[in-house]
Amino acid sequence: MIGLQLLQKGDLTGLQLEELTVPQPAQSEVLVRVKAAALNHRDLWIIKGLYAKIQLPVILGSDGSGVVEAVGEDVDKNWLGKSVIINPALQWGDNVRAQQKQFKILGMPDNGTQADYVVVPVENIYQIPDHFTFEEAAALPLAGLTGYRAIFTQGQLKKKELILITGIGGGVAAITLQMAIAAGGQIYVTSGDDSKIKRAIQLGAQKGVNYRQNDWPASLKEFTEGKGFDLIVDSAGGPGFQELIDLVKPGGTIVTFGTTAGTPGDINLRKVFWNQIRIQGTTMGSPEDFRKMINFVSSNKIHPVIHAVYGLSDYLKAYEEMAKGLQFGKIVLRVAE
């Protein structure tokens, strides 16, 4: 088989397409012939050496879809030939509130989806929604799971509530926007790129502001008529996090799952406790979250936003596109027809 291996960390020169032995499924596992795989910023962080406990060589890729080609001896043979989507959250554990210590994500340390074949536990595959292409199925898993848990499991979003999604444009933010709109929320966004704000509004967001403008918090406050947001979903952190505390309404919730803008500075804890603000961390999601997310996307006929599709042999173009940070939605690798 052909696999996109990271042989050494540092930059994209560490990536190489290699001829590898096709893995075989062990007990409770399946072999998936990969049709499409999607990129995540996680892949870039691993390449740059900015991820914990990197083990090389490794085939990258957390997101993937394909067809089950072989099964372990204890696995139901009815899975053979099924078109499936892969849940990349491995070994979550029994506690729905948080992952166990053994939790890991497909694509490091375990070999991932950017290859002709991948072996995964049978409990991590689901039939592809009927309205999906393989590329759309590959674009959903990590982003959809993270977004679903953020707004529903942790954020408890209700119909007609005001929600702010920061940093619109990335895969998680884009699918979170789509799911929140389907749930009847009134969505506002921020971005440092006006074209991404315009795209979000085309998808159904109410309004957005460019956070590079000095008065961006005041503009958002005006949108809510001074009341603030019921729910804020943030993956940036950084100095602007204090502004979010000022923007959430009393009794509201801020769900956070990233620090792409750095660690927040001083936080006004008095405002947090006096206004009964809930700051909730989240990451990925449980098997139950994934099942509910698939059902939600299926019933609402949501199509994940795909920015671009590249062939596996054009992996450098795909990764260079992601490194630029200009995409809206997911970048997908078509592995096989």
C-alpha positions in Angstrom: 0.0 0.0 0.0 1.0 3.7 -0.3 1.1 5.7 2.9 2.0 9.3 3.7 4.5 8.8 6.5 6.1 11.5 8.7 9.7 10.3 8.9 11.2 13.3 10.8 9.6 16.3 12.4 10.5 19.9 11.6 8.8 20.8 8.3 7.0 19.4 5.3 10.2 17.8 4.0 9.7 15.1 6.7 6.7 13.8 4.8 7.2 11.0 2.2 4.9 8.7 0.2 6.2 5.2 1.0 5.4 1.7 -0.2 4.2 -0.1 2.9 2.8 -3.5 3.9 -1.0 -3.7 4.1 -1.9 -4.1 7.8 -4.2 -6.9 8.9 -7.1 -6.5 11.3 -6.7 -8.2 14.7 -9.5 -9.1 17.1 -12.3 -6.5 17.2 -10.6 -4.6 14.3 -11.5 -3.9 10.7 -9.4 -3.0 7.6 -10.7 0.0 5.7 -9.8 0.7 2.1 -9.5 4.5 2.4 -11.3 6.5 -0.2 -10.7 10.0 1.2 -8.9 11.6 4.2 -8.9 15.1 5.5 -6.2 17.3 7.0 -6.3 18.9 10.4 -4.1 21.5 12.0 -3.2 18.7 14.4 -1.2 17.2 11.4 0.7 20.4 11.0 1.5 20.6 14.7 2.9 17.0 14.6 5.0 17.8 11.6 6.4 20.9 13.3 7.2 18.9 16.5 4.7 21.0 18.5 2.6 18.0 19.7 3.2 15.9 22.8 4.8 12.4 22.7 5.5 12.3 19.0 6.4 8.8 17.8 8.0 8.4 14.4 7.6 7.1 11.7 3.9 7.5 11.6 1.2 7.7 8.9 -0.7 11.0 9.6 -4.4 11.6 9.3 -7.3 11.5 11.8 -10.2 11.8 9.4 -11.1 9.3 6.9 -13.8 7.3 5.0 -13.8 4.2 2.9 -14.9 0.7 2.4 -14.4 -2.2 4.9 -12.2 -4.8 3.1 -11.4 -7.2 5.9 -12.5 -7.9 9.5 -11.1 -9.5 12.6 -12.3 -13.1 13.3 -14.7 -11.9 16.0 -16.2 -9.1 13.9 -19.6 -9.3 12.2 -18.9 -10.1 8.5 -21.9 -8.0 7.5 -19.4 -5.0 7.7 -17.6 -6.3 4.6 -18.1 -4.0 1.7 -19.9 -1.3 3.8 -19.0 2.4 3.2 -17.9 3.8 6.5 -16.8 6.9 8.3 -14.2 6.6 11.0 -14.4 8.1 14.5 -10.8 9.2 15.3 -11.3 9.3 19.1 -9.8 6.0 20.4 -10.2 4.6 23.8 -12.3 7.4 25.3 -13.3 5.3 28.3 -16.5 4.9 30.4 -16.7 8.5 31.7 -18.9 10.6 29.4 -17.7 13.8 31.1 -14.0 13.4 30.2 -11.7 11.0 28.4 -9.5 8.5 30.2 -5.7 8.7 30.5 -5.3 6.1 27.7 -7.3 8.2 25.2 -5.6 8.9 21.9 -6.4 10.2 18.5 -6.0 8.3 15.2 -3.0 9.5 13.2 -0.4 9.5 16.0 0.7 7.4 17.7 -1.4 4.9 15.8 -1.1 5.0 12.0 -3.8 7.2 10.4 -5.9 7.6 7.4 -3.6 9.3 4.8 -2.9 5.9 3.2 -4.6 3.3 1.0 -5.5 1.3 4.1 -6.0 1.8 7.8 -6.9 -0.6 10.6 -9.3 0.7 13.3 -11.4 -0.8 16.1 -14.8 -1.9 14.8 -16.5 0.2 17.4 -15.0 3.3 15.6 -16.7 2.8 12.3 -20.2 4.0 11.3 -22.1 3.8 8.0 -21.7 6.9 5.9 -24.8 9.1 5.9 -26.8 8.5 2.6 -26.4 12.1 1.4 -22.6 12.1 1.7 -19.8 11.7 -0.8 -16.7 10.0 0.5 -15.0 13.4 0.5 -17.7 14.9 2.7 -17.5 11.9 5.0 -13.8 12.4 5.4 -14.3 16.1 6.2 -16.6 15.4 9.1 -15.2 13.3 11.9 -12.7 15.3 14.1 -14.3 18.6 13.3 -17.9 17.4 13.6 -17.2 15.6 16.9 -15.4 18.5 18.4 -18.1 21.0 17.3 -21.0 18.8 18.4 -19.7 18.3 21.9 -18.8 22.0 22.2 -22.3 23.4 21.4 -24.6 20.6 22.5 -23.0 18.3 25.1 -21.1 21.1 26.8 -22.7 24.3 25.6 -26.3 23.0 25.8 -27.4 25.3 22.9 -31.1 25.9 22.7 -33.2 27.2 19.9 -33.1 31.0 19.3 -30.2 31.5 21.6 -27.4 33.9 20.6 -24.1 32.1 19.9 -20.7 33.6 19.0 -18.2 31.4 17.2 -14.7 32.9 17.1 -12.2 32.4 14.3 -14.6 31.3 11.7 -13.1 29.5 8.7 -11.4 26.4 10.1 -13.0 23.0 9.8 -14.3 22.9 13.3 -15.7 26.4 13.3 -17.4 25.8 9.9 -19.2 22.6 10.8 -20.1 24.1 14.2 -21.7 27.0 12.4 -23.7 24.7 10.3 -24.9 22.5 13.2 -25.8 25.6 15.3 -27.8 27.0 12.5 -29.6 23.7 12.0 -30.4 23.7 15.7 -32.1 27.1 15.4 -29.5 29.3 17.0 -28.8 32.8 16.0 -25.1 32.8 15.1 -22.5 35.5 15.0 -18.8 35.1 14.1 -15.4 36.7 14.3 -12.5 36.4 11.9 -9.4 38.3 10.9 -10.5 37.9 7.2 -13.5 39.8 5.9 -14.0 37.2 3.1 -14.5 34.5 5.7 -17.1 36.6 7.5 -18.9 37.1 4.2 -18.9 33.3 3.6 -20.2 32.6 7.1 -23.1 35.0 6.5 -23.8 33.2 3.2 -24.1 30.0 5.1 -26.6 31.5 7.6 -24.7 33.5 10.2 -26.4 36.7 11.3 -23.4 39.0 11.3 -19.7 39.0 12.0 -16.8 41.3 12.9 -13.1 41.4 12.1 -11.2 41.0 15.3 -8.3 43.1 13.9 -10.5 46.2 14.3 -10.0 48.0 17.6 -13.7 48.2 18.4 -14.7 44.6 17.6 -16.1 43.8 21.1 -18.3 47.0 21.0 -19.6 46.0 17.6 -20.6 42.5 18.9 -22.2 44.0 22.0 -24.2 46.2 19.7 -25.5 43.2 17.8 -26.9 41.8 21.0 -28.5 45.1 22.0 -26.1 45.1 25.0 -27.5 41.8 26.4 -24.5 39.6 25.4 -24.3 36.1 24.1 -25.9 33.0 25.6 -23.0 30.8 24.4 -19.5 31.6 23.1 -17.4 28.9 21.4 -13.7 29.8 21.3 -10.6 27.9 20.1 -8.2 30.9 20.2 -7.7 31.9 23.8 -5.0 34.6 23.9 -5.4 38.2 25.0 -8.9 38.4 23.5 -10.3 35.8 25.9 -11.1 38.6 28.5 -13.2 40.3 25.9 -15.3 37.1 25.7 -16.0 37.3 29.4 -17.3 40.8 28.8 -19.4 39.6 25.9 -21.2 36.6 27.4 -24.4 37.4 29.2 -24.9 36.8 32.9 -25.5 33.0 33.4 -24.0 32.3 30.0 -21.4 29.8 28.9 -18.0 30.0 27.2 -16.8 26.7 25.8 -13.1 26.6 25.0 -11.0 24.0 23.1 -7.9 25.7 21.9 -5.2 28.3 22.4 -4.1 29.1 18.9 -3.7 32.8 19.9 -1.8 31.8 23.0 -2.5 31.6 26.7 -5.0 34.2 28.0 -3.5 36.9 30.2 -5.3 38.3 33.3 -8.9 37.2 33.6 -11.4 39.2 35.6 -12.6 36.4 38.0 -14.9 38.8 39.8 -16.9 39.2 36.7 -16.9 35.5 36.2 -18.3 34.6 39.6 -20.6 37.7 40.0 -22.2 37.1 36.6 -22.5 33.4 37.2 -20.5 32.7 34.0 -19.6 29.1 33.2 -16.2 28.5 31.5 -16.3 25.0 30.1 -13.4 23.1 28.6 -13.9 20.5 25.9 -12.0 18.3 23.5 -13.1 15.8 20.8 -15.9 13.7 22.3 -17.2 10.4 23.5 -18.6 7.6 21.3 -22.1 8.7 22.3 -21.2 12.2 21.1 -20.1 10.8 17.8 -23.2 8.7 17.3 -25.5 11.7 18.1 -23.4 13.9 15.8 -23.8 11.5 12.9 -27.6 11.3 13.5 -27.9 15.1 13.7 -25.9 15.7 10.5 -27.9 12.9 8.7 -31.4 14.1 9.9 -30.6 17.8 9.0 -28.9 16.8 5.7 -25.8 18.9 6.5 -23.0 18.9 3.9 -19.6 19.7 5.5 -17.9 22.7 3.8 -14.9 21.5 1.7 -12.4 24.1 0.7 -10.4 22.0 -1.7 -9.8 18.4 -2.7 -6.3 17.1 -3.7 -5.0 13.7 -4.8 -2.8 11.9 -2.3 0.2 12.4 -4.6 -0.4 16.2 -4.3 -0.1 16.1 -0.5 2.4 18.9 -0.5 0.0 21.3 -2.2 -2.7 20.3 0.3 -0.4 20.9 3.3 1.0 24.1 2.0 -2.6 25.3 1.5 -3.5 24.5 5.1 -0.3 26.2 6.4 -1.4 29.5 4.7 -4.5 29.5 6.9 -6.7 31.0 4.2 -9.2 28.1 3.8 -12.8 28.1 4.8 -13.8 24.5 5.7 -11.8 21.3 5.2 -9.0 20.3 2.9 -9.4 16.8 1.7 -7.1 14.2 0.1 -8.8 11.9 -2.4 -6.9 8.6 -1.8 -8.8 6.3 -4.2 -11.6 6.4 -6.7 
